Amino acid sequence: MPKNGLRELYIDELRDLYSAENQLVKALPKIAKAASSDELRQGVEEHLEQTKGHVQRLEEIFEMLNESPKGKKCAGMEGLTKEGSEVMGEDFEGATMDAALIGAAQRVEHYEIAAYGTACEFAKILSESEHESLLRQTLQEEKETDDKLTELAGRINTEAYQEAGNVQDEDRIRTASRKPNKRTNRRAA
């Protein structure tokens, strides 16, 4: 087997994920504390428990590989959690802070979805079916979390807009979106 081949790349990807998940275990309680929405807080706390399970699955895979999960720091997750911390340091309040937290959380989820998707494909090519099954389970949970965040964002973003005193603007925006755009109609002609 060539040095720096796909198996080594796979192990490197798994170590990156292990670091990422452990960084999240530390970051998620801070996000939950910063949330004003009970639904968001509860969702983050539930995802924290899920994330601990993701760490355990990765440890199980490393045991099967007879490899150590340590030795790599996930720079991508480090940057994403730093951005999340910066958001929490802003002067946003209430639903606006929650909207910002959801945005930061979704960036994390999308990063994880990409990384787990890659690891699943590596496991498949390497005929590591047990690994692939564990990784796909985590990938599915990450996608479900992202879907829940998207659904929650719809409600919270509206609340944030209303909190900012933009209630009157909502009717204007709805009305304007129904009116035909003269420029668009001229171009189409």
Secondary structure, DSSP 8 states (H G I E B T S, - for coil): --TT-HHHHHHHHHHHHHHHHHHHHHHHHHHHHH---HHHHHHHHHHHHHHHHHHHHHHHHHHHHT--S-S---HHHHHHHHHHHHHHTSS--HHHHHHHHHHHHHHHHHHHHHHHHHHHHHHHHTT-HHHHHHHHHHHHHHHHHHHHHHHHHHHHHHHHHHHTT-HHHHHHHHHHHHS--HHHHHHH-
